[in-house]
Amino acid sequence: MIKYIRWQATIAFLGMILIVAVLGYLAFSFTTVIVPDVGGTYVEGLAGNPKYINPILCQYNDVDRDLCALIFNGLTDANEKGEIVPDLATHWEVSDDGLTYTFHLRRDVRWHDGAAFTADDIVFTINSIRNPGFQGVPYLADLWRTVSVKRIDNYTVSFTLQEPFAPFIDYTTVGILPAHILQNIEAKALPQARFNTQPVGTGLFQVAELSARHIVLRANPHFYGARPYLSTVEFRFYPDYESIFGAYERGEIEGISRVLPEDLPKAREHQNLNLFSARLSGYTLILLNLNNPNTPFFQSKEVRQALLYALDRQKIIDQILDGQGIVVHSPIMPDSWAYYQNIKKYGYDPAQAQALLDQAGWVDSDGDGIREKEGIKLEFGLLTNDDPTRVEIVEEITRQWAAVGVKAVPQTSGVAGLVRDFLRPRRYDAILTQWQEFPPDPDPYPLWHSTQGQGEGQNYTGFANREADQIMEEARRTTDQTRRMELYHRFQQIFADEMPALLLYHPVYSYAIDKRVKGVQIAPMIDPSDRFRTITDWYVLTRRVILSEAQRQSGK
């Protein structure tokens, strides 16, 4: 009997211990949370190989631009709204005459090799671009050769312009090179420098290993800004985007740097893939040659407006692009600080298109399905490159225009010859083309000012409007962003009324990342490399912490 009582007491005691343990576990569970932890590796597939991991030479290669975005920094950076914000510089001042910009540099920046970052690096980089032997993109050299750079002290540098130019600040986003490594290499020899495959930057990540197969980046222990959770990022190189998708299915990578429209259905079927899409800077449009004597009808804004009303742009996006596009309403990007929200929008309205053409005197008097006026048929060539998707879009556009009595004859050319043989000599009727990767500053001068309507200028339509010209000129001179916004709002109103070109759609960039990788976010992108804008928030490891600690870590 005594043994039985003792046995009951033992069971009761053990039960109490178990209850306390369970209650303690539950209390711990309900007062702790899962948070990101530092460490781990993210692996992504890229199409192609690096050539110049150098911020002043990387503009021609997508892989180079992706890597430079993580390895280098500029004096400034552009946020998702296209606003220029400090990066290697803490702040800057602009002289009253708008000619001199003085930048004050951070004092806590070190290169990946531990050397201090100073004004000497700024001066070296800009002088390399200014040098006649510079081998990079012409637009960088064209701007910087009109600017003088001066070292004030170790942490102050100034730039002096020949005339006021508000978009100048955009150019200060260019990545900076280390003078202490490259100062003895001439600009013309930079493409051959070993540095291009053994880069040293100031960025979030630094190169740990590079081979023909992959590159491994390690988190920069000297980085001055927010540190990433990821300790390593590996990029593996593949011949094309189709190969990248296959690599994911074989378990070789976690990130697909670009999902092509034809692969979207397959990507959506993968339960472990998160698919991200974002609008890219730029748009596809139809340029109308306003000065071609063979197409006098393009000089009528009623005809131009009618042509846009007659286009079902959303149908083109949905049926041909698999939804990978966003209808355009303005020549200025929607996420820009200068975008005019109340701009006139042309929806698909074939009845309105026909009414405008009737009012302008273009009628089908002989019943052949083509409108005419004073013996001239409303008929013209619609040229594009030989890309199958572009050809399909042109064919759909011709069908939609035919429904309102306009005949467009599809024409094709090789990609290389489109600018050389047709756009630059202004030898075309209408062209379906694409402008992409606009800089953050919304300056429309290069594309729409009348002085750019000949020769090397990119105003290929020949659009000329005195008020629009004056607006673009003043907006370039003033550094007052509020005033520039007012001017660009008025410019967009003029553009929407005149419609010198038919804006179709913004491209959409899609990429996919395995669900194991958390914290990935997306925003409008100027360049595909902007997908790494939030990489400091990405993580693959987690840990459990007490709620109060998590709140402290999140700043709550």
Buried (B, 14 or more C-beta within 10 A) or exposed (E): EEEEEEEEEEEEEEEEEEEEEEEEEEEEEEEBBEBBBEBBBBBBBBBBBBBBBBBBBBBEBBBBBBBBBBBBBBBBBBEBBBBBEBBBBEEBEBBEEBBBBBBBBBEEBBBBEEBBBBBBBBBBBBBBBBBEEBBBBEEBBEBBEBBBBBBEEEBBBBBBBEEBBBBBBBBBBBBBBBBBBBEEBEBEEBEEBEBBBEBBBBBBBBBEEBEEEBBBBBBBEBBBBEBBBBBBBBBBBBEEBEEBBEBBEEEEBBBBBBBBBEBBEEBEEBEEBBBBBBBBBBBBBBBBBBBBEEBBBBEBBBBBBBBBBBBBBBEBBEEBBBBBBBBBBBBBBBBBBBBBEEBBEBEBBBEBBBBBBBEBBBBBEEEEEBBBBEEEBBBBBBBBBEEEEBBBBBEBBBEBBBEBBBBBEBBBBEEEEBBEBBBBEBEBBBBBBBBBBBBBBBBBBBBBBBEBBEEEBBBBBBBBBEEBBEBBEBBBBBBEEEBBBBBBBBBBBBBBEBBBBBBBBBBBBBBBBBEEBBBBEBBBBBBBBBBBBBBBBBBBBBEEBEEEEBEEEEEE
